[in-house]
Amino acid sequence: MKALTRTVGSFWNSSIGKKFLVALTGIALLLFLPGHLAGNLLVFAGQDAINEYGVWLHDLGHGAAIWIARIGLLAAFVLHIVLTIQLTVANRAARSEYAYPSTVQASRSSRIMIWSGLTILAFVIYHLLHFTFKVSNEYDGESYMTTLPGHEGEVHNVHKMMIDGFSWTPATLFYIIAISLLCSHLSHGFASVLQTLGVRSSKTSTLVKRLGWAYALVMWLGFISIPISIWIFGYGR
């Protein structure tokens, strides 16, 4: 048991172990985001479509599956951010011994990465509090209930919550900023994950970078299309 504990501790404290865990949690997030985006885009299919999706999520596995997914993804996200910051700080400390312009550039990028990562983490927490735990001074449970064809009783009105949420300027601006920072990370993280797993090589480097940029662009356009449509063009109001 002690040997196993020492092995796990050594793996956790090593840069290789941290990079491997960052890659694994990164894969989980890269796979989650397209599915999450597809569900969110149902808001454009109308009230019944997005509300039906909400009911399906909450009924999946008798309500347990959604919470397992939420806890698992939140843990993966927090672990990913924490380990990335630790690696960034370690790399910056190692580079501080040198005075080459490239290391100065890397140090500046590292500082931006830390603050942008913390901003994204703050956004995820706010997003969960707002849409999952419904912590809001203006939230009224009764006004966010509605009927749905084929379902007895009332269901949660996800459509109205999204419209109301993105009609508030501070929340919408914070969302757009956070999503932009997230997608900036994705464009680099996509290639970094493949490199850590040994998939990226000198021959495929350019292709991987372009795929990373394309993935991040699609995610960015998809996610910000919702708040922009509601906030600027008044969709659903």
C-alpha positions in Angstrom: 0.0 0.0 0.0 2.8 2.4 0.9 4.6 1.5 -2.3 1.4 2.3 -4.3 1.0 5.6 -2.4 4.7 6.6 -3.2 4.2 5.7 -6.9 1.0 7.7 -7.2 2.7 10.6 -5.3 5.8 10.5 -7.6 3.6 10.4 -10.7 1.5 13.4 -9.4 4.5 15.5 -8.5 6.4 14.8 -11.8 6.1 17.0 -14.8 5.4 14.0 -17.0 2.6 12.9 -14.7 1.0 16.4 -14.6 1.2 16.7 -18.4 -0.4 13.3 -18.8 -3.3 14.2 -16.5 -3.7 17.5 -18.3 -4.0 15.6 -21.5 -6.6 13.2 -20.2 -8.7 15.9 -18.6 -8.3 18.0 -21.8 -9.6 15.1 -23.9 -12.7 14.9 -21.6 -13.3 18.6 -22.1 -12.7 18.5 -25.8 -15.3 15.7 -26.2 -17.8 17.4 -23.8 -17.9 20.8 -25.5 -19.4 19.8 -28.9 -22.2 17.8 -27.1 -22.9 20.7 -24.8 -23.0 23.1 -27.7 -25.3 20.9 -29.7 -27.7 20.9 -26.8 -27.5 24.6 -26.3 -28.2 25.3 -30.0 -31.6 23.7 -29.6 -32.7 27.1 -28.2 -33.0 28.1 -31.9 -35.3 25.1 -32.6 -37.9 26.6 -30.3 -39.1 26.5 -26.7 -40.4 22.9 -26.8 -37.1 21.5 -28.3 -34.8 22.9 -25.7 -37.2 22.1 -22.9 -37.6 18.6 -24.1 -33.8 18.3 -24.1 -33.7 19.6 -20.5 -36.3 17.0 -19.4 -34.3 14.2 -21.2 -31.1 15.2 -19.4 -32.7 15.3 -16.0 -34.5 12.0 -16.5 -31.4 10.2 -17.8 -30.5 7.4 -15.3 -33.4 8.4 -13.1 -31.7 11.8 -12.5 -28.4 10.4 -11.4 -26.5 10.5 -14.7 -26.7 14.2 -15.1 -25.2 14.7 -11.6 -22.5 12.1 -12.2 -21.6 13.9 -15.4 -21.6 17.4 -13.7 -19.4 16.3 -10.8 -17.0 14.4 -13.1 -16.7 17.2 -15.6 -16.3 19.9 -12.9 -13.6 17.8 -11.2 -11.8 17.3 -14.6 -12.0 21.0 -15.3 -10.7 22.1 -11.9 -7.9 19.5 -12.1 -7.0 20.6 -15.6 -6.8 24.3 -14.6 -4.8 23.6 -11.4 -2.3 21.3 -13.1 -1.9 23.7 -16.1 -1.2 26.6 -13.7 1.3 24.5 -11.8 3.1 23.5 -15.0 3.0 27.1 -16.2 4.5 28.4 -13.0 7.2 25.7 -13.0 8.1 26.5 -16.6 8.2 30.2 -15.9 10.5 29.7 -12.9 12.9 27.6 -15.1 12.9 30.2 -17.8 13.6 33.1 -15.4 17.3 32.1 -15.3 17.7 33.0 -19.0 17.4 36.5 -20.6 16.6 35.5 -24.2 13.7 37.4 -25.8 11.9 34.1 -26.5 11.8 33.3 -22.7 10.5 36.8 -22.0 7.7 36.2 -24.5 7.0 32.9 -22.9 6.8 34.4 -19.4 4.3 37.0 -20.6 2.2 34.3 -22.2 2.4 32.3 -19.0 1.0 35.2 -16.9 -1.9 35.6 -19.4 -2.6 31.9 -19.3 -2.8 31.9 -15.5 -5.3 34.8 -15.3 -7.3 33.6 -18.3 -7.5 30.1 -16.8 -8.8 31.6 -13.5 -11.3 33.7 -15.3 -12.6 30.7 -17.1 -12.9 28.8 -13.8 -14.8 31.7 -12.3 -17.1 31.6 -15.3 -17.8 27.9 -15.0 -18.7 28.3 -11.3 -21.0 31.3 -12.1 -22.5 29.3 -15.0 -23.3 26.4 -12.7 -24.8 28.6 -10.0 -26.9 30.4 -12.6 -28.3 27.6 -14.8 -27.8 24.5 -12.6 -28.4 25.6 -9.0 -30.5 28.7 -10.1 -28.9 31.0 -7.6 -30.2 34.4 -8.6 -32.0 37.3 -7.0 -34.5 37.4 -9.8 -35.1 33.7 -10.0 -38.7 32.7 -9.4 -39.3 29.0 -9.6 -43.0 29.3 -10.6 -42.3 31.7 -13.5 -39.7 29.2 -14.9 -42.2 26.3 -15.1 -44.1 25.5 -18.3 -46.1 22.7 -19.9 -44.6 20.4 -22.6 -46.6 18.3 -25.1 -46.4 14.6 -24.1 -45.5 15.3 -20.5 -47.8 15.4 -17.5 -47.6 18.3 -15.2 -45.1 21.2 -15.6 -41.4 21.1 -16.6 -38.6 23.5 -16.2 -38.6 26.3 -18.8 -35.0 26.1 -19.9 -35.8 28.3 -22.9 -37.0 31.2 -20.8 -34.1 30.9 -18.4 -31.6 31.2 -21.3 -33.5 34.1 -22.9 -33.7 36.0 -19.5 -30.1 35.2 -18.6 -28.6 36.5 -21.9 -30.8 39.5 -21.8 -28.8 40.9 -18.9 -25.8 42.8 -20.3 -23.1 42.0 -17.5 -23.8 38.3 -17.7 -23.7 38.3 -21.5 -20.4 40.2 -21.7 -18.8 37.9 -19.1 -20.0 34.9 -21.1 -18.6 36.2 -24.4 -15.2 37.1 -22.7 -15.0 33.7 -21.0 -15.9 31.8 -24.1 -13.3 33.7 -26.1 -10.6 32.9 -23.6 -11.7 29.3 -23.5 -11.5 29.0 -27.2 -8.1 30.6 -27.3 -7.0 27.9 -24.9 -8.6 25.3 -27.1 -6.7 26.3 -30.2 -3.4 25.5 -28.4 -4.7 22.8 -26.1 -5.9 20.6 -29.0 -2.4 20.4 -30.3 -0.8 20.0 -26.9 -3.0 17.1 -26.0 -2.1 15.2 -29.1 1.6 16.0 -28.6 1.5 14.7 -25.0 -0.1 11.5 -26.2 2.5 11.1 -28.9 0.1 11.6 -31.8 1.5 14.8 -33.0 4.8 14.7 -35.0 6.9 16.9 -37.2 5.0 15.7 -40.3 1.5 16.3 -38.8 2.3 19.4 -36.8 0.8 21.9 -39.3 -2.3 19.8 -39.8 -2.8 19.4 -36.1 -2.5 23.1 -35.5 -5.0 23.9 -38.2 -7.4 21.3 -36.8 -7.0 22.9 -33.4 -7.8 26.4 -34.8 -10.8 25.0 -36.8 -12.2 23.3 -33.7 -11.8 26.4 -31.5 -13.4 28.6 -34.2 -16.4 26.3 -34.6 -16.9 26.2 -30.8 -16.5 30.0 -30.5 -18.9 30.8 -33.2 -21.4 28.3 -31.9 -21.4 29.3 -28.3 -21.4 33.1 -28.8 -24.1 32.9 -31.4 -26.6 32.3 -28.6 -26.0 35.3 -26.4 -25.4 37.6 -29.4 -28.7 36.5 -31.0 -30.6 37.2 -27.7 -28.7 40.2 -26.4 -28.2 42.2 -29.7 -31.0 40.9 -32.0 -33.6 40.2 -29.4 -34.2 36.6 -30.2 -36.9 35.0 -28.1 -37.9 38.2 -26.4 
